[in-house]
Amino acid sequence: MPRRRTSIKKTRVDKKRHLRNLKIKRELKKTLKNFQELLQAKNTAEAKKILAKLFSQLDKAAKKQIIHQRLANRKKSRLAKSLSKAA
């Protein structure tokens, strides 16, 4: 257990950030799962709309350094490729 005031504050801030990061990651996974289900159902029109939302979420997560920028770019590339393959 931390004793110094700065350590206590750091722990408190870390916990808040951790919860925020988890929330963002959870939303990202939900959207990704929704996109995958639409591709399975061959619903490309809806999948395109979800893909735009997914791109935005990936970019925001990378900007806030929740995920790495290259990971976001790689995912975006692979998702776009899978959509074009399904269409």
Backbone as CSV, one residue per row, in Angstrom:
resi,resn,N_x,N_y,N_z,CA_x,CA_y,CA_z,C_x,C_y,C_z
1,MET,0.852,-1.182,0.000,0.000,0.000,0.000,0.892,1.237,0.000
2,PRO,0.655,2.183,-0.912,1.489,3.384,-0.952,1.267,4.272,0.278
3,ARG,2.330,4.956,0.664,2.248,5.811,1.846,2.308,7.293,1.501
4,ARG,3.096,7.626,0.505,3.230,9.041,0.141,1.983,9.539,-0.563
5,ARG,1.719,10.830,-0.404,0.528,11.417,-1.026,0.575,11.291,-2.543
6,THR,1.743,11.508,-3.119,1.848,11.428,-4.581,1.581,10.002,-5.063
7,SER,2.048,9.023,-4.288,1.818,7.624,-4.660,0.345,7.262,-4.560
8,ILE,-0.307,7.787,-3.555,-1.743,7.531,-3.385,-2.522,8.137,-4.542
9,LYS,-2.157,9.369,-4.907,-2.838,10.035,-6.018,-2.569,9.287,-7.321
10,LYS,-1.339,8.855,-7.527,-0.976,8.133,-8.744,-1.793,6.851,-8.871
11,THR,-1.968,6.157,-7.765,-2.778,4.939,-7.765,-4.220,5.247,-8.133
12,ARG,-4.748,6.330,-7.569,-6.128,6.734,-7.844,-6.306,7.102,-9.326
13,VAL,-5.368,7.854,-9.864,-5.432,8.271,-11.270,-5.288,7.067,-12.192
14,ASP,-4.369,6.158,-11.838,-4.173,4.957,-12.645,-5.446,4.117,-12.719
15,LYS,-6.148,4.033,-11.605,-7.385,3.253,-11.566,-8.436,3.874,-12.480
16,LYS,-8.545,5.212,-12.454,-9.503,5.903,-13.327,-9.164,5.686,-14.790
17,ARG,-7.881,5.819,-15.121,-7.449,5.628,-16.505,-7.692,4.201,-16.966
18,HIS,-7.419,3.261,-16.075,-7.609,1.851,-16.393,-9.076,1.576,-16.726
19,LEU,-9.984,2.125,-15.930,-11.408,1.934,-16.181,-11.829,2.572,-17.502
20,ARG,-11.291,3.759,-17.787,-11.602,4.435,-19.049,-11.104,3.609,-20.236
21,ASN,-9.875,3.089,-20.108,-9.298,2.290,-21.190,-10.103,1.010,-21.413
22,LEU,-10.525,0.380,-20.322,-11.330,-0.835,-20.441,-12.646,-0.552,-21.152
23,LYS,-13.265,0.574,-20.817,-14.534,0.936,-21.446,-14.351,1.112,-22.957
24,ILE,-13.295,1.801,-23.339,-13.044,2.046,-24.759,-12.744,0.734,-25.481
25,LYS,-11.930,-0.129,-24.865,-11.611,-1.417,-25.478,-12.851,-2.292,-25.615
26,ARG,-13.719,-2.254,-24.604,-14.944,-3.047,-24.632,-15.839,-2.602,-25.779
27,GLU,-15.984,-1.286,-25.956,-16.804,-0.755,-27.054,-16.211,-1.154,-28.408
28,LEU,-14.902,-1.114,-28.496,-14.215,-1.483,-29.729,-14.480,-2.950,-30.067
29,LYS,-14.407,-3.814,-29.069,-14.643,-5.243,-29.289,-16.090,-5.517,-29.684
30,LYS,-17.032,-4.784,-29.068,-18.444,-4.949,-29.416,-18.686,-4.581,-30.874
31,THR,-18.138,-3.468,-31.293,-18.324,-3.004,-32.668,-17.680,-3.984,-33.645
32,LEU,-16.507,-4.486,-33.280,-15.806,-5.443,-34.133,-16.617,-6.726,-34.282
33,LYS,-17.194,-7.198,-33.186,-18.009,-8.406,-33.223,-19.252,-8.187,-34.085
34,ASN,-19.858,-7.013,-33.955,-21.025,-6.667,-34.761,-20.667,-6.672,-36.250
35,PHE,-19.510,-6.106,-36.577,-19.041,-6.074,-37.963,-18.838,-7.487,-38.502
36,GLN,-18.209,-8.343,-37.698,-17.956,-9.726,-38.125,-19.277,-10.478,-38.370
37,GLU,-20.263,-10.241,-37.509,-21.565,-10.891,-37.679,-22.247,-10.432,-38.963
38,LEU,-22.124,-9.147,-39.282,-22.716,-8.635,-40.519,-22.029,-9.240,-41.743
39,LEU,-20.714,-9.434,-41.658,-20.004,-10.063,-42.774,-20.438,-11.518,-42.946
40,GLN,-20.634,-12.212,-41.827,-21.090,-13.601,-41.893,-22.460,-13.688,-42.563
41,ALA,-23.316,-12.699,-42.271,-24.671,-12.678,-42.820,-24.710,-12.090,-44.233
42,LYS,-23.551,-11.728,-44.769,-23.432,-11.152,-46.123,-24.198,-9.842,-46.269
43,ASN,-24.279,-9.074,-45.183,-24.965,-7.784,-45.200,-23.900,-6.684,-45.349
44,THR,-23.438,-6.477,-46.567,-22.310,-5.567,-46.801,-22.695,-4.104,-46.664
45,ALA,-23.947,-3.760,-46.929,-24.365,-2.357,-46.815,-24.276,-1.891,-45.366
46,GLU,-24.783,-2.706,-44.454,-24.700,-2.367,-43.028,-23.257,-2.445,-42.539
47,ALA,-22.517,-3.407,-43.070,-21.119,-3.594,-42.654,-20.277,-2.367,-43.000
48,LYS,-20.588,-1.722,-44.133,-19.850,-0.509,-44.519,-20.068,0.606,-43.500
49,LYS,-21.315,0.734,-43.024,-21.618,1.760,-42.027,-20.879,1.481,-40.722
50,ILE,-20.890,0.222,-40.319,-20.212,-0.175,-39.086,-18.703,-0.009,-39.236
51,LEU,-18.196,-0.265,-40.444,-16.749,-0.135,-40.675,-16.287,1.300,-40.463
52,ALA,-17.075,2.265,-40.905,-16.719,3.668,-40.705,-16.641,3.995,-39.212
53,LYS,-17.602,3.491,-38.462,-17.619,3.696,-37.008,-16.414,3.015,-36.361
54,LEU,-16.110,1.829,-36.842,-14.985,1.054,-36.317,-13.662,1.760,-36.585
55,PHE,-13.509,2.322,-37.782,-12.296,3.084,-38.112,-12.123,4.252,-37.146
56,SER,-13.221,4.949,-36.887,-13.181,6.091,-35.980,-12.762,5.658,-34.586
57,GLN,-13.340,4.567,-34.098,-13.002,4.072,-32.764,-11.542,3.646,-32.685
58,LEU,-11.050,2.987,-33.722,-9.646,2.560,-33.734,-8.709,3.762,-33.714
59,ASP,-9.047,4.778,-34.522,-8.209,5.977,-34.563,-8.193,6.696,-33.219
60,LYS,-9.347,6.799,-32.581,-9.417,7.466,-31.281,-8.647,6.702,-30.216
61,ALA,-8.766,5.375,-30.239,-8.045,4.547,-29.259,-6.538,4.670,-29.470
62,ALA,-6.111,4.748,-30.719,-4.681,4.897,-31.010,-4.197,6.289,-30.602
63,LYS,-5.036,7.292,-30.825,-4.669,8.659,-30.469,-4.486,8.805,-28.960
64,LYS,-5.347,8.122,-28.187,-5.247,8.176,-26.733,-4.251,7.161,-26.180
65,GLN,-3.573,6.458,-27.085,-2.545,5.464,-26.752,-3.097,4.309,-25.931
66,ILE,-4.344,3.953,-26.198,-4.938,2.779,-25.569,-4.488,1.544,-26.339
67,ILE,-4.410,1.683,-27.663,-3.787,0.664,-28.497,-2.701,1.357,-29.309
68,HIS,-1.784,0.581,-29.859,-0.683,1.159,-30.625,-1.192,1.610,-31.989
69,GLN,-0.588,2.653,-32.515,-0.992,3.212,-33.811,-0.878,2.172,-34.923
70,ARG,0.200,1.393,-34.903,0.371,0.387,-35.967,-0.661,-0.725,-35.861
71,LEU,-1.045,-1.060,-34.651,-2.093,-2.069,-34.457,-3.403,-1.578,-35.055
72,ALA,-3.717,-0.314,-34.826,-4.945,0.271,-35.377,-4.898,0.244,-36.901
73,ASN,-3.769,0.633,-37.475,-3.629,0.637,-38.932,-3.745,-0.771,-39.510
74,ARG,-3.134,-1.728,-38.833,-3.174,-3.116,-39.297,-4.607,-3.650,-39.257
75,LYS,-5.314,-3.371,-38.167,-6.703,-3.818,-38.052,-7.574,-3.173,-39.124
76,LYS,-7.382,-1.866,-39.351,-8.175,-1.164,-40.360,-7.946,-1.780,-41.737
77,SER,-6.697,-2.081,-42.038,-6.370,-2.663,-43.325,-7.024,-4.031,-43.503
78,ARG,-6.920,-4.856,-42.480,-7.466,-6.200,-42.564,-8.998,-6.192,-42.617
79,LEU,-9.617,-5.275,-41.900,-11.072,-5.184,-41.926,-11.573,-4.725,-43.288
80,ALA,-10.887,-3.745,-43.864,-11.275,-3.251,-45.192,-11.099,-4.362,-46.230
81,LYS,-10.029,-5.127,-46.078,-9.768,-6.225,-47.003,-10.859,-7.295,-46.890
82,SER,-11.267,-7.595,-45.659,-12.300,-8.606,-45.466,-13.648,-8.139,-46.013
83,LEU,-13.923,-6.839,-45.905,-15.171,-6.311,-46.459,-15.169,-6.388,-47.979
84,SER,-14.040,-6.035,-48.594,-13.981,-6.072,-50.057,-14.038,-7.517,-50.575
85,LYS,-13.495,-8.448,-49.785,-13.551,-9.850,-50.165,-14.986,-10.377,-50.081
86,ALA,-15.727,-9.920,-49.081,-17.108,-10.366,-48.891,-18.045,-9.757,-49.934
87,ALA,-17.700,-8.589,-50.444,-18.574,-7.898,-51.395,-18.431,-8.415,-52.811
